[in-house]
Amino acid sequence: MFYLAAAVSDFYIPASEMPEHKIESSSGPLQITMKMVPKMLSPLVKDWAPNAFVISFKLETDATILVPRARKALETYRHQVVVANVLDTRRSSVVMVTRDCETCLSISEAEAEAGVEIEEKIVKDLKFRHTNFIEQQ
């Protein structure tokens, strides 16, 4: 099982392009050009571990595009599960998206007050899915 927990940033500034000293405001407006972080999901699924159970994450700020973007990731990378969540509710609610279904997991106010974290439910769900995946191999 590969659990690609918490997506890294999609962009970065190479160390070779980082300023060495403080950027002076007297130089005028600042323009930053960032590079794309290489996508590792594709080589992981296709080349490095083609028989592995792979889980990725999708975080969005707009709930209306969450599931379509998660589905697009599944189609693009051909892995097993996307744990999809919205920034505002990321600690209380997620959607487990697979090729076949969408399952909502959430914690109630009572569970939150008792210290239950959404990650507990995610891990329990993924453990069940992983067991089924192995049994079908």
A tleap script that builds the chain and sets N, CA, C and O, in Angstrom:
source leaprc.protein.ff14SB
mol = sequence {
  NMET PHE TYR LEU ALA ALA ALA VAL SER ASP
  PHE TYR ILE PRO ALA SER GLU MET PRO GLU
  HIE LYS ILE GLU SER SER SER GLY PRO LEU
  GLN ILE THR MET LYS MET VAL PRO LYS MET
  LEU SER PRO LEU VAL LYS ASP TRP ALA PRO
  ASN ALA PHE VAL ILE SER PHE LYS LEU GLU
  THR ASP ALA THR ILE LEU VAL PRO ARG ALA
  ARG LYS ALA LEU GLU THR TYR ARG HIE GLN
  VAL VAL VAL ALA ASN VAL LEU ASP THR ARG
  ARG SER SER VAL VAL MET VAL THR ARG ASP
  CYS GLU THR CYS LEU SER ILE SER GLU ALA
  GLU ALA GLU ALA GLY VAL GLU ILE GLU GLU
  LYS ILE VAL LYS ASP LEU LYS PHE ARG HIE
  THR ASN PHE ILE GLU GLN CGLN
}
set mol.1.N position { 0.853 -1.175 0.000 }
set mol.1.CA position { 0.000 0.000 0.000 }
set mol.1.C position { 0.898 1.235 0.000 }
set mol.1.O position { 1.831 1.342 0.795 }
set mol.2.N position { 0.601 2.153 -0.895 }
set mol.2.CA position { 1.262 3.455 -0.907 }
set mol.2.C position { 0.211 4.493 -0.556 }
set mol.2.O position { -0.793 4.639 -1.253 }
set mol.3.N position { 0.451 5.202 0.517 }
set mol.3.CA position { -0.470 6.195 1.046 }
set mol.3.C position { 0.201 7.544 0.852 }
set mol.3.O position { 1.024 7.961 1.667 }
set mol.4.N position { -0.153 8.221 -0.228 }
set mol.4.CA position { 0.490 9.491 -0.559 }
set mol.4.C position { -0.182 10.607 0.226 }
set mol.4.O position { -0.910 11.433 -0.323 }
set mol.5.N position { 0.080 10.606 1.502 }
set mol.5.CA position { -0.614 11.485 2.435 }
set mol.5.C position { -0.294 12.952 2.184 }
set mol.5.O position { 0.851 13.334 1.944 }
set mol.6.N position { -1.342 13.752 2.248 }
set mol.6.CA position { -1.235 15.195 2.160 }
set mol.6.C position { -0.395 15.649 0.968 }
set mol.6.O position { 0.832 15.560 0.975 }
set mol.7.N position { -1.063 16.113 -0.002 }
set mol.7.CA position { -0.412 16.556 -1.232 }
set mol.7.C position { 0.627 17.635 -0.942 }
set mol.7.O position { 0.404 18.541 -0.139 }
set mol.8.N position { 1.746 17.511 -1.605 }
set mol.8.CA position { 2.746 18.575 -1.524 }
set mol.8.C position { 2.295 19.702 -2.447 }
set mol.8.O position { 1.361 19.538 -3.232 }
set mol.9.N position { 2.942 20.802 -2.347 }
set mol.9.CA position { 2.622 21.919 -3.222 }
set mol.9.C position { 2.810 21.522 -4.680 }
set mol.9.O position { 3.680 20.710 -4.997 }
set mol.10.N position { 2.014 22.079 -5.553 }
set mol.10.CA position { 2.141 21.807 -6.983 }
set mol.10.C position { 3.242 22.647 -7.629 }
set mol.10.O position { 3.649 22.380 -8.760 }
set mol.11.N position { 3.715 23.653 -6.915 }
set mol.11.CA position { 4.711 24.563 -7.472 }
set mol.11.C position { 5.846 24.784 -6.480 }
set mol.11.O position { 5.671 24.609 -5.274 }
set mol.12.N position { 7.008 25.169 -6.995 }
set mol.12.CA position { 8.135 25.475 -6.125 }
set mol.12.C position { 9.057 26.467 -6.833 }
set mol.12.O position { 8.962 26.683 -8.042 }
set mol.13.N position { 9.938 27.055 -6.053 }
set mol.13.CA position { 10.979 27.918 -6.600 }
set mol.13.C position { 12.294 27.174 -6.420 }
set mol.13.O position { 12.684 26.881 -5.290 }
set mol.14.N position { 12.980 26.865 -7.510 }
set mol.14.CA position { 14.260 26.152 -7.393 }
set mol.14.C position { 15.241 26.937 -6.523 }
set mol.14.O position { 15.264 28.168 -6.546 }
set mol.15.N position { 16.041 26.212 -5.764 }
set mol.15.CA position { 17.023 26.840 -4.879 }
set mol.15.C position { 17.944 27.780 -5.651 }
set mol.15.O position { 18.360 28.819 -5.138 }
set mol.16.N position { 18.257 27.404 -6.887 }
set mol.16.CA position { 19.162 28.231 -7.691 }
set mol.16.C position { 18.538 29.580 -8.059 }
set mol.16.O position { 19.250 30.508 -8.445 }
set mol.17.N position { 17.209 29.692 -7.941 }
set mol.17.CA position { 16.528 30.934 -8.288 }
set mol.17.C position { 16.070 31.726 -7.063 }
set mol.17.O position { 15.457 32.785 -7.196 }
set mol.18.N position { 16.368 31.212 -5.883 }
set mol.18.CA position { 15.975 31.895 -4.650 }
set mol.18.C position { 16.911 33.077 -4.417 }
set mol.18.O position { 18.120 32.966 -4.623 }
set mol.19.N position { 16.356 34.201 -3.989 }
set mol.19.CA position { 17.240 35.334 -3.691 }
set mol.19.C position { 18.120 35.022 -2.483 }
set mol.19.O position { 17.711 34.329 -1.552 }
set mol.20.N position { 19.317 35.545 -2.529 }
set mol.20.CA position { 20.253 35.306 -1.431 }
set mol.20.C position { 20.002 36.267 -0.271 }
set mol.20.O position { 20.243 35.934 0.890 }
set mol.21.N position { 19.514 37.466 -0.600 }
set mol.21.CA position { 19.299 38.487 0.419 }
set mol.21.C position { 17.865 39.000 0.355 }
set mol.21.O position { 17.099 38.637 -0.537 }
set mol.22.N position { 17.525 39.835 1.303 }
set mol.22.CA position { 16.197 40.438 1.384 }
set mol.22.C position { 15.853 41.137 0.065 }
set mol.22.O position { 16.693 41.800 -0.544 }
set mol.23.N position { 14.620 40.974 -0.351 }
set mol.23.CA position { 14.157 41.630 -1.578 }
set mol.23.C position { 13.697 43.028 -1.193 }
set mol.23.O position { 12.818 43.182 -0.345 }
set mol.24.N position { 14.269 44.020 -1.794 }
set mol.24.CA position { 13.951 45.409 -1.460 }
set mol.24.C position { 12.672 45.859 -2.164 }
set mol.24.O position { 12.496 45.625 -3.359 }
set mol.25.N position { 11.795 46.498 -1.420 }
set mol.25.CA position { 10.540 46.991 -2.006 }
set mol.25.C position { 10.781 48.156 -2.957 }
set mol.25.O position { 9.937 48.440 -3.807 }
set mol.26.N position { 11.900 48.825 -2.831 }
set mol.26.CA position { 12.196 49.958 -3.710 }
set mol.26.C position { 12.439 49.499 -5.152 }
set mol.26.O position { 12.471 50.318 -6.070 }
set mol.27.N position { 12.608 48.200 -5.344 }
set mol.27.CA position { 12.823 47.666 -6.695 }
set mol.27.C position { 11.535 47.630 -7.515 }
set mol.27.O position { 11.567 47.347 -8.713 }
set mol.28.N position { 10.405 47.916 -6.873 }
set mol.28.CA position { 9.123 47.903 -7.571 }
set mol.28.C position { 8.368 46.605 -7.323 }
set mol.28.O position { 8.734 45.819 -6.448 }
set mol.29.N position { 7.301 46.385 -8.107 }
set mol.29.CA position { 6.477 45.191 -7.908 }
set mol.29.C position { 7.297 43.915 -8.102 }
set mol.29.O position { 8.239 43.866 -8.892 }
set mol.30.N position { 6.911 42.914 -7.371 }
set mol.30.CA position { 7.615 41.640 -7.417 }
set mol.30.C position { 6.866 40.655 -8.316 }
set mol.30.O position { 5.649 40.507 -8.206 }
set mol.31.N position { 7.584 40.001 -9.183 }
set mol.31.CA position { 7.018 38.922 -9.994 }
set mol.31.C position { 7.735 37.641 -9.637 }
set mol.31.O position { 8.965 37.574 -9.633 }
set mol.32.N position { 6.947 36.628 -9.337 }
set mol.32.CA position { 7.521 35.336 -8.983 }
set mol.32.C position { 7.118 34.317 -10.035 }
set mol.32.O position { 5.940 34.192 -10.370 }
set mol.33.N position { 8.078 33.605 -10.546 }
set mol.33.CA position { 7.816 32.519 -11.481 }
set mol.33.C position { 8.167 31.226 -10.771 }
set mol.33.O position { 9.283 31.048 -10.282 }
set mol.34.N position { 7.199 30.331 -10.724 }
set mol.34.CA position { 7.409 29.066 -10.032 }
set mol.34.C position { 7.414 27.921 -11.031 }
set mol.34.O position { 6.790 28.000 -12.089 }
set mol.35.N position { 8.113 26.875 -10.688 }
set mol.35.CA position { 8.197 25.668 -11.503 }
set mol.35.C position { 7.163 24.657 -11.004 }
set mol.35.O position { 6.754 24.692 -9.844 }
set mol.36.N position { 6.751 23.766 -11.891 }
set mol.36.CA position { 5.838 22.692 -11.512 }
set mol.36.C position { 6.624 21.589 -10.800 }
set mol.36.O position { 7.712 21.210 -11.235 }
set mol.37.N position { 6.069 21.087 -9.719 }
set mol.37.CA position { 6.661 19.938 -9.043 }
set mol.37.C position { 6.394 18.709 -9.911 }
set mol.37.O position { 5.261 18.509 -10.351 }
set mol.38.N position { 7.398 17.893 -10.166 }
set mol.38.CA position { 7.162 16.687 -10.984 }
set mol.38.C position { 6.122 15.783 -10.335 }
set mol.38.O position { 6.134 15.586 -9.119 }
set mol.39.N position { 5.237 15.242 -11.132 }
set mol.39.CA position { 4.203 14.332 -10.642 }
set mol.39.C position { 4.819 12.946 -10.470 }
set mol.39.O position { 5.359 12.383 -11.422 }
set mol.40.N position { 4.740 12.408 -9.283 }
set mol.40.CA position { 5.332 11.112 -8.989 }
set mol.40.C position { 4.313 9.979 -9.053 }
set mol.40.O position { 4.689 8.807 -9.080 }
set mol.41.N position { 3.032 10.319 -9.078 }
set mol.41.CA position { 1.993 9.292 -9.051 }
set mol.41.C position { 2.029 8.405 -10.286 }
set mol.41.O position { 1.861 7.190 -10.180 }
set mol.42.N position { 2.242 8.988 -11.436 }
set mol.42.CA position { 2.247 8.211 -12.666 }
set mol.42.C position { 3.364 7.169 -12.695 }
set mol.42.O position { 3.076 5.998 -12.943 }
set mol.43.N position { 4.630 7.539 -12.452 }
set mol.43.CA position { 5.666 6.497 -12.455 }
set mol.43.C position { 5.482 5.473 -11.326 }
set mol.43.O position { 5.836 4.304 -11.485 }
set mol.44.N position { 4.934 5.906 -10.198 }
set mol.44.CA position { 4.698 4.977 -9.107 }
set mol.44.C position { 3.743 3.872 -9.546 }
set mol.44.O position { 4.014 2.687 -9.353 }
set mol.45.N position { 2.623 4.279 -10.138 }
set mol.45.CA position { 1.594 3.316 -10.543 }
set mol.45.C position { 2.033 2.496 -11.752 }
set mol.45.O position { 1.822 1.283 -11.781 }
set mol.46.N position { 2.636 3.133 -12.742 }
set mol.46.CA position { 2.973 2.445 -13.992 }
set mol.46.C position { 4.257 1.626 -13.911 }
set mol.46.O position { 4.312 0.507 -14.420 }
set mol.47.N position { 5.281 2.171 -13.279 }
set mol.47.CA position { 6.601 1.572 -13.371 }
set mol.47.C position { 7.121 0.950 -12.077 }
set mol.47.O position { 7.617 -0.176 -12.081 }
set mol.48.N position { 7.007 1.684 -10.973 }
set mol.48.CA position { 7.658 1.249 -9.742 }
set mol.48.C position { 6.873 0.192 -8.989 }
set mol.48.O position { 7.461 -0.751 -8.459 }
set mol.49.N position { 5.558 0.329 -8.932 }
set mol.49.CA position { 4.750 -0.609 -8.143 }
set mol.49.C position { 3.395 -0.826 -8.817 }
set mol.49.O position { 2.366 -0.436 -8.265 }
set mol.50.N position { 3.380 -1.438 -9.990 }
set mol.50.CA position { 2.126 -1.567 -10.742 }
set mol.50.C position { 1.063 -2.425 -10.066 }
set mol.50.O position { -0.113 -2.326 -10.418 }
set mol.51.N position { 1.444 -3.266 -9.106 }
set mol.51.CA position { 0.468 -4.118 -8.425 }
set mol.51.C position { 0.113 -3.613 -7.030 }
set mol.51.O position { -0.573 -4.303 -6.276 }
set mol.52.N position { 0.568 -2.432 -6.690 }
set mol.52.CA position { 0.335 -1.891 -5.352 }
set mol.52.C position { -1.033 -1.230 -5.248 }
set mol.52.O position { -1.638 -0.841 -6.247 }
set mol.53.N position { -1.494 -1.117 -4.032 }
set mol.53.CA position { -2.722 -0.398 -3.703 }
set mol.53.C position { -2.285 1.038 -3.410 }
set mol.53.O position { -1.579 1.288 -2.434 }
set mol.54.N position { -2.703 1.971 -4.248 }
set mol.54.CA position { -2.207 3.343 -4.166 }
set mol.54.C position { -3.346 4.308 -3.846 }
set mol.54.O position { -4.403 4.285 -4.477 }
set mol.55.N position { -3.103 5.146 -2.861 }
set mol.55.CA position { -4.077 6.138 -2.418 }
set mol.55.C position { -3.455 7.518 -2.582 }
set mol.55.O position { -2.314 7.745 -2.179 }
set mol.56.N position { -4.210 8.435 -3.174 }
set mol.56.CA position { -3.740 9.819 -3.265 }
set mol.56.C position { -4.775 10.731 -2.613 }
set mol.56.O position { -5.852 10.289 -2.213 }
set mol.57.N position { -4.432 11.989 -2.519 }
set mol.57.CA position { -5.318 12.980 -1.912 }
set mol.57.C position { -5.635 14.076 -2.905 }
set mol.57.O position { -4.828 14.392 -3.779 }
set mol.58.N position { -6.806 14.648 -2.765 }
set mol.58.CA position { -7.213 15.783 -3.590 }
set mol.58.C position { -7.872 16.783 -2.647 }
set mol.58.O position { -8.891 16.487 -2.024 }
set mol.59.N position { -7.287 17.949 -2.552 }
set mol.59.CA position { -7.832 19.035 -1.733 }
set mol.59.C position { -8.286 20.147 -2.661 }
set mol.59.O position { -7.541 20.580 -3.540 }
set mol.60.N position { -9.487 20.597 -2.463 }
set mol.60.CA position { -10.034 21.705 -3.255 }
set mol.60.C position { -10.640 22.743 -2.319 }
set mol.60.O position { -10.904 22.463 -1.150 }
set mol.61.N position { -10.853 23.932 -2.842 }
set mol.61.CA position { -11.543 24.972 -2.086 }
set mol.61.C position { -12.989 25.097 -2.529 }
set mol.61.O position { -13.782 25.764 -1.866 }
set mol.62.N position { -13.343 24.467 -3.636 }
set mol.62.CA position { -14.689 24.514 -4.199 }
set mol.62.C position { -15.278 23.109 -4.189 }
set mol.62.O position { -14.819 22.240 -4.930 }
set mol.63.N position { -16.284 22.881 -3.360 }
set mol.63.CA position { -16.887 21.553 -3.214 }
set mol.63.C position { -17.515 21.050 -4.515 }
set mol.63.O position { -17.626 19.841 -4.717 }
set mol.64.N position { -17.920 21.952 -5.388 }
set mol.64.CA position { -18.596 21.515 -6.620 }
set mol.64.C position { -17.649 20.837 -7.608 }
set mol.64.O position { -18.104 20.108 -8.489 }
set mol.65.N position { -16.358 21.060 -7.480 }
set mol.65.CA position { -15.409 20.428 -8.407 }
set mol.65.C position { -14.614 19.300 -7.753 }
set mol.65.O position { -13.785 18.667 -8.406 }
set mol.66.N position { -14.861 19.049 -6.484 }
set mol.66.CA position { -14.078 18.071 -5.734 }
set mol.66.C position { -14.130 16.667 -6.338 }
set mol.66.O position { -13.091 16.104 -6.685 }
set mol.67.N position { -15.310 16.107 -6.464 }
set mol.67.CA position { -15.434 14.736 -6.967 }
set mol.67.C position { -15.025 14.639 -8.440 }
set mol.67.O position { -14.319 13.697 -8.800 }
set mol.68.N position { -15.438 15.570 -9.306 }
set mol.68.CA position { -14.951 15.472 -10.688 }
set mol.68.C position { -13.425 15.501 -10.799 }
set mol.68.O position { -12.859 14.785 -11.626 }
set mol.69.N position { -12.767 16.292 -10.003 }
set mol.69.CA position { -11.296 16.343 -10.037 }
set mol.69.C position { -10.693 15.053 -9.482 }
set mol.69.O position { -9.675 14.574 -9.981 }
set mol.70.N position { -11.317 14.502 -8.462 }
set mol.70.CA position { -10.839 13.224 -7.921 }
set mol.70.C position { -11.001 12.120 -8.968 }
set mol.70.O position { -10.108 11.291 -9.144 }
set mol.71.N position { -12.131 12.112 -9.654 }
set mol.71.CA position { -12.368 11.116 -10.707 }
set mol.71.C position { -11.354 11.276 -11.843 }
set mol.71.O position { -10.866 10.291 -12.397 }
set mol.72.N position { -11.048 12.520 -12.176 }
set mol.72.CA position { -10.054 12.770 -13.233 }
set mol.72.C position { -8.684 12.217 -12.828 }
set mol.72.O position { -7.968 11.652 -13.654 }
set mol.73.N position { -8.330 12.383 -11.562 }
set mol.73.CA position { -7.061 11.828 -11.077 }
set mol.73.C position { -7.058 10.306 -11.202 }
set mol.73.O position { -6.058 9.721 -11.618 }
set mol.74.N position { -8.161 9.666 -10.847 }
set mol.74.CA position { -8.254 8.201 -10.969 }
set mol.74.C position { -8.101 7.760 -12.423 }
set mol.74.O position { -7.417 6.778 -12.713 }
set mol.75.N position { -8.736 8.487 -13.325 }
set mol.75.CA position { -8.643 8.153 -14.749 }
set mol.75.C position { -7.218 8.374 -15.271 }
set mol.75.O position { -6.700 7.568 -16.044 }
set mol.76.N position { -6.604 9.454 -14.848 }
set mol.76.CA position { -5.267 9.801 -15.331 }
set mol.76.C position { -4.207 8.834 -14.823 }
set mol.76.O position { -3.371 8.364 -15.594 }
set mol.77.N position { -4.241 8.537 -13.526 }
set mol.77.CA position { -3.153 7.780 -12.910 }
set mol.77.C position { -3.464 6.298 -12.707 }
set mol.77.O position { -2.558 5.503 -12.462 }
set mol.78.N position { -4.744 5.923 -12.809 }
set mol.78.CA position { -5.161 4.514 -12.725 }
set mol.78.C position { -4.804 3.857 -11.386 }
set mol.78.O position { -4.423 2.687 -11.338 }
set mol.79.N position { -4.934 4.627 -10.305 }
set mol.79.CA position { -4.697 4.047 -8.989 }
set mol.79.C position { -6.037 3.683 -8.341 }
set mol.79.O position { -7.058 3.692 -9.028 }
set mol.80.N position { -6.067 3.370 -7.065 }
set mol.80.CA position { -7.258 2.781 -6.471 }
set mol.80.C position { -8.193 3.751 -5.752 }
set mol.80.O position { -9.412 3.633 -5.880 }
set mol.81.N position { -7.650 4.702 -5.001 }
set mol.81.CA position { -8.507 5.565 -4.171 }
set mol.81.C position { -7.965 6.990 -4.152 }
set mol.81.O position { -6.756 7.218 -4.106 }
set mol.82.N position { -8.896 7.938 -4.189 }
set mol.82.CA position { -8.564 9.332 -3.915 }
set mol.82.C position { -9.338 9.739 -2.668 }
set mol.82.O position { -10.562 9.614 -2.614 }
set mol.83.N position { -8.615 10.224 -1.675 }
set mol.83.CA position { -9.241 10.800 -0.489 }
set mol.83.C position { -9.416 12.277 -0.808 }
set mol.83.O position { -8.451 13.039 -0.841 }
set mol.84.N position { -10.664 12.667 -1.043 }
set mol.84.CA position { -10.958 14.025 -1.503 }
set mol.84.C position { -11.572 14.841 -0.371 }
set mol.84.O position { -12.470 14.380 0.334 }
set mol.85.N position { -11.071 16.054 -0.215 }
set mol.85.CA position { -11.660 16.910 0.810 }
set mol.85.C position { -11.617 18.375 0.407 }
set mol.85.O position { -10.860 18.791 -0.470 }
set mol.86.N position { -12.458 19.130 1.082 }
set mol.86.CA position { -12.565 20.573 0.863 }
set mol.86.C position { -11.812 21.258 1.999 }
set mol.86.O position { -11.915 20.851 3.156 }
set mol.87.N position { -11.072 22.277 1.669 }
set mol.87.CA position { -10.219 22.959 2.644 }
set mol.87.C position { -10.968 23.310 3.933 }
set mol.87.O position { -10.469 23.042 5.025 }
set mol.88.N position { -12.145 23.899 3.820 }
set mol.88.CA position { -12.880 24.364 5.002 }
set mol.88.C position { -13.317 23.237 5.933 }
set mol.88.O position { -13.465 23.454 7.136 }
set mol.89.N position { -13.525 22.038 5.393 }
set mol.89.CA position { -14.035 20.930 6.207 }
set mol.89.C position { -13.070 19.749 6.256 }
set mol.89.O position { -13.472 18.631 6.576 }
set mol.90.N position { -11.825 19.987 5.946 }
set mol.90.CA position { -10.852 18.903 5.800 }
set mol.90.C position { -10.640 18.094 7.077 }
set mol.90.O position { -10.219 16.940 7.006 }
set mol.91.N position { -10.917 18.665 8.219 }
set mol.91.CA position { -10.714 17.942 9.475 }
set mol.91.C position { -11.955 17.184 9.931 }
set mol.91.O position { -11.913 16.451 10.919 }
set mol.92.N position { -13.055 17.361 9.211 }
set mol.92.CA position { -14.298 16.716 9.660 }
set mol.92.C position { -14.997 15.892 8.589 }
set mol.92.O position { -15.914 15.134 8.906 }
set mol.93.N position { -14.592 16.017 7.340 }
set mol.93.CA position { -15.320 15.335 6.280 }
set mol.93.C position { -14.423 15.078 5.071 }
set mol.93.O position { -13.651 15.943 4.658 }
set mol.94.N position { -14.541 13.864 4.507 }
set mol.94.CA position { -13.832 13.521 3.281 }
set mol.94.C position { -14.744 12.666 2.410 }
set mol.94.O position { -15.742 12.116 2.877 }
set mol.95.N position { -14.382 12.567 1.146 }
set mol.95.CA position { -15.070 11.658 0.234 }
set mol.95.C position { -14.017 10.684 -0.283 }
set mol.95.O position { -12.993 11.084 -0.835 }
set mol.96.N position { -14.293 9.410 -0.092 }
set mol.96.CA position { -13.410 8.360 -0.601 }
set mol.96.C position { -13.912 8.037 -2.003 }
set mol.96.O position { -15.011 7.509 -2.172 }
set mol.97.N position { -13.100 8.357 -3.006 }
set mol.97.CA position { -13.517 8.196 -4.390 }
set mol.97.C position { -12.738 7.036 -5.012 }
set mol.97.O position { -11.508 7.018 -5.001 }
set mol.98.N position { -13.485 6.068 -5.555 }
set mol.98.CA position { -12.899 4.954 -6.286 }
set mol.98.C position { -13.527 4.935 -7.675 }
set mol.98.O position { -14.403 5.746 -7.977 }
set mol.99.N position { -13.087 4.023 -8.505 }
set mol.99.CA position { -13.676 3.912 -9.843 }
set mol.99.C position { -15.157 3.583 -9.754 }
set mol.99.O position { -15.940 3.987 -10.615 }
set mol.100.N position { -15.547 2.846 -8.708 }
set mol.100.CA position { -16.915 2.354 -8.604 }
set mol.100.C position { -17.849 3.201 -7.754 }
set mol.100.O position { -19.061 3.186 -7.969 }
set mol.101.N position { -17.304 3.938 -6.795 }
set mol.101.CA position { -18.220 4.623 -5.870 }
set mol.101.C position { -17.574 5.814 -5.177 }
set mol.101.O position { -16.374 6.064 -5.283 }
set mol.102.N position { -18.419 6.525 -4.475 }
set mol.102.CA position { -18.010 7.638 -3.620 }
set mol.102.C position { -18.594 7.387 -2.241 }
set mol.102.O position { -19.800 7.185 -2.099 }
set mol.103.N position { -17.747 7.399 -1.233 }
set mol.103.CA position { -18.189 7.157 0.132 }
set mol.103.C position { -17.808 8.361 0.982 }
set mol.103.O position { -16.640 8.744 1.049 }
set mol.104.N position { -18.797 8.948 1.622 }
set mol.104.CA position { -18.541 10.092 2.500 }
set mol.104.C position { -18.215 9.597 3.905 }
set mol.104.O position { -18.922 8.754 4.458 }
set mol.105.N position { -17.157 10.121 4.465 }
set mol.105.CA position { -16.793 9.861 5.852 }
set mol.105.C position { -16.787 11.195 6.577 }
set mol.105.O position { -16.274 12.188 6.061 }
set mol.106.N position { -17.353 11.216 7.766 }
set mol.106.CA position { -17.341 12.456 8.537 }
set mol.106.C position { -17.358 12.137 10.021 }
set mol.106.O position { -17.691 11.026 10.432 }
set mol.107.N position { -17.000 13.112 10.798 }
set mol.107.CA position { -17.102 12.969 12.243 }
set mol.107.C position { -18.168 13.932 12.744 }
set mol.107.O position { -18.286 15.059 12.264 }
set mol.108.N position { -18.928 13.473 13.705 }
set mol.108.CA position { -19.991 14.290 14.294 }
set mol.108.C position { -19.380 15.251 15.307 }
set mol.108.O position { -18.204 15.149 15.657 }
set mol.109.N position { -20.201 16.180 15.767 }
set mol.109.CA position { -19.725 17.107 16.810 }
set mol.109.C position { -19.349 16.346 18.071 }
set mol.109.O position { -18.355 16.657 18.727 }
set mol.110.N position { -20.167 15.332 18.405 }
set mol.110.CA position { -19.885 14.531 19.608 }
set mol.110.C position { -18.554 13.802 19.463 }
set mol.110.O position { -17.772 13.739 20.412 }
set mol.111.N position { -18.295 13.247 18.274 }
set mol.111.CA position { -17.021 12.565 18.046 }
set mol.111.C position { -15.863 13.550 18.135 }
set mol.111.O position { -14.826 13.239 18.721 }
set mol.112.N position { -16.032 14.722 17.565 }
set mol.112.CA position { -14.981 15.740 17.617 }
set mol.112.C position { -14.689 16.132 19.062 }
set mol.112.O position { -13.531 16.276 19.454 }
set mol.113.N position { -15.743 16.303 19.845 }
set mol.113.CA position { -15.569 16.656 21.251 }
set mol.113.C position { -14.875 15.543 22.027 }
set mol.113.O position { -14.176 15.805 23.006 }
set mol.114.N position { -15.069 14.294 21.587 }
set mol.114.CA position { -14.435 13.142 22.242 }
set mol.114.C position { -13.012 12.921 21.748 }
set mol.114.O position { -12.332 12.002 22.204 }
set mol.115.N position { -12.556 13.765 20.813 }
set mol.115.CA position { -11.186 13.666 20.329 }
set mol.115.C position { -11.004 12.765 19.120 }
set mol.115.O position { -9.872 12.475 18.733 }
set mol.116.N position { -12.096 12.320 18.519 }
set mol.116.CA position { -11.993 11.498 17.315 }
set mol.116.C position { -11.534 12.383 16.166 }
set mol.116.O position { -12.033 13.495 15.991 }
set mol.117.N position { -10.588 11.889 15.389 }
set mol.117.CA position { -10.098 12.633 14.230 }
set mol.117.C position { -10.507 11.898 12.958 }
set mol.117.O position { -10.617 10.672 12.948 }
set mol.118.N position { -10.726 12.647 11.901 }
set mol.118.CA position { -11.181 12.067 10.635 }
set mol.118.C position { -10.186 11.025 10.121 }
set mol.118.O position { -10.579 10.075 9.445 }
set mol.119.N position { -8.915 11.197 10.435 }
set mol.119.CA position { -7.894 10.257 9.974 }
set mol.119.C position { -8.156 8.833 10.463 }
set mol.119.O position { -7.837 7.868 9.768 }
set mol.120.N position { -8.743 8.700 11.672 }
set mol.120.CA position { -9.067 7.369 12.191 }
set mol.120.C position { -10.046 6.653 11.261 }
set mol.120.O position { -9.897 5.463 10.983 }
set mol.121.N position { -11.033 7.382 10.793 }
set mol.121.CA position { -12.021 6.786 9.891 }
set mol.121.C position { -11.424 6.520 8.511 }
set mol.121.O position { -11.757 5.528 7.863 }
set mol.122.N position { -10.547 7.405 8.072 }
set mol.122.CA position { -9.888 7.200 6.771 }
set mol.122.C position { -9.057 5.920 6.819 }
set mol.122.O position { -9.153 5.086 5.919 }
set mol.123.N position { -8.248 5.761 7.855 }
set mol.123.CA position { -7.376 4.591 7.968 }
set mol.123.C position { -8.206 3.313 8.062 }
set mol.123.O position { -7.873 2.315 7.422 }
set mol.124.N position { -9.265 3.330 8.838 }
set mol.124.CA position { -10.132 2.150 8.961 }
set mol.124.C position { -10.731 1.783 7.602 }
set mol.124.O position { -10.748 0.610 7.228 }
set mol.125.N position { -11.214 2.764 6.876 }
set mol.125.CA position { -11.801 2.539 5.554 }
set mol.125.C position { -10.758 1.984 4.587 }
set mol.125.O position { -11.030 1.031 3.857 }
set mol.126.N position { -9.576 2.575 4.581 }
set mol.126.CA position { -8.537 2.140 3.662 }
set mol.126.C position { -8.006 0.752 4.008 }
set mol.126.O position { -7.652 -0.019 3.117 }
set mol.127.N position { -7.953 0.442 5.269 }
set mol.127.CA position { -7.533 -0.902 5.684 }
set mol.127.C position { -8.496 -1.935 5.110 }
set mol.127.O position { -8.068 -2.963 4.584 }
set mol.128.N position { -9.797 -1.664 5.209 }
set mol.128.CA position { -10.817 -2.569 4.656 }
set mol.128.C position { -10.656 -2.695 3.141 }
set mol.128.O position { -10.680 -3.801 2.602 }
set mol.129.N position { -10.494 -1.567 2.457 }
set mol.129.CA position { -10.335 -1.586 0.996 }
set mol.129.C position { -9.063 -2.333 0.586 }
set mol.129.O position { -9.063 -3.086 -0.388 }
set mol.130.N position { -7.990 -2.117 1.333 }
set mol.130.CA position { -6.726 -2.777 1.023 }
set mol.130.C position { -6.850 -4.291 1.182 }
set mol.130.O position { -6.368 -5.046 0.337 }
set mol.131.N position { -7.484 -4.730 2.244 }
set mol.131.CA position { -7.700 -6.169 2.458 }
set mol.131.C position { -8.471 -6.772 1.294 }
set mol.131.O position { -8.113 -7.840 0.796 }
set mol.132.N position { -9.523 -6.099 0.860 }
set mol.132.CA position { -10.301 -6.584 -0.287 }
set mol.132.C position { -9.455 -6.617 -1.558 }
set mol.132.O position { -9.558 -7.554 -2.350 }
set mol.133.N position { -8.629 -5.609 -1.751 }
set mol.133.CA position { -7.752 -5.534 -2.906 }
set mol.133.C position { -6.794 -6.733 -2.935 }
set mol.133.O position { -6.608 -7.364 -3.975 }
set mol.134.N position { -6.198 -7.035 -1.791 }
set mol.134.CA position { -5.254 -8.152 -1.697 }
set mol.134.C position { -5.972 -9.475 -1.966 }
set mol.134.O position { -5.445 -10.336 -2.669 }
set mol.135.N position { -7.158 -9.636 -1.415 }
set mol.135.CA position { -7.906 -10.877 -1.598 }
set mol.135.C position { -8.304 -11.098 -3.065 }
set mol.135.O position { -8.486 -12.238 -3.491 }
set mol.136.N position { -8.436 -10.026 -3.823 }
set mol.136.CA position { -8.826 -10.142 -5.220 }
set mol.136.C position { -7.625 -10.374 -6.137 }
set mol.136.O position { -7.799 -10.667 -7.320 }
set mol.137.N position { -6.430 -10.247 -5.610 }
set mol.137.CA position { -5.216 -10.427 -6.412 }
set mol.137.C position { -4.941 -11.891 -6.685 }
set mol.137.O position { -3.957 -12.221 -7.346 }
savepdb mol mol.pdb
quit
